[in-house]
């Protein structure tokens, strides 16, 4: 997770994982189970993030991100480019080291 100055303020270990839901954690009312793996509930722009905004999937040695029909969408900025690419919902996009993921105005960097 990056702040406005692009400094890392939070990180998540993906080692050994194959799928992670990104969104805002809202405990399940029945059994107090966490509904997301990457919780952005405390981010500055959390109001622009859906409860289940996106999913990361690991397949064939690569990570992919998929928009779960979020209200504010997902944009990707490649490491060496100034241009952002808007993702289409339900279409996996292959991530590369150094990519920046924008969920609304919240920035996550792939390292």
PyMOL commands that set and color helices and strands:
alter all, ss='L'
color gray80, all
select helices_A, chain A and resi 46-48
alter helices_A, ss='H'
color red, helices_A
select strands_A, chain A and resi 19-23+38-39+52-59+62-67+74-77+84-86+93-94+100-103+106-109
alter strands_A, ss='S'
color yellow, strands_A
deselect
rebuild
show_as cartoon
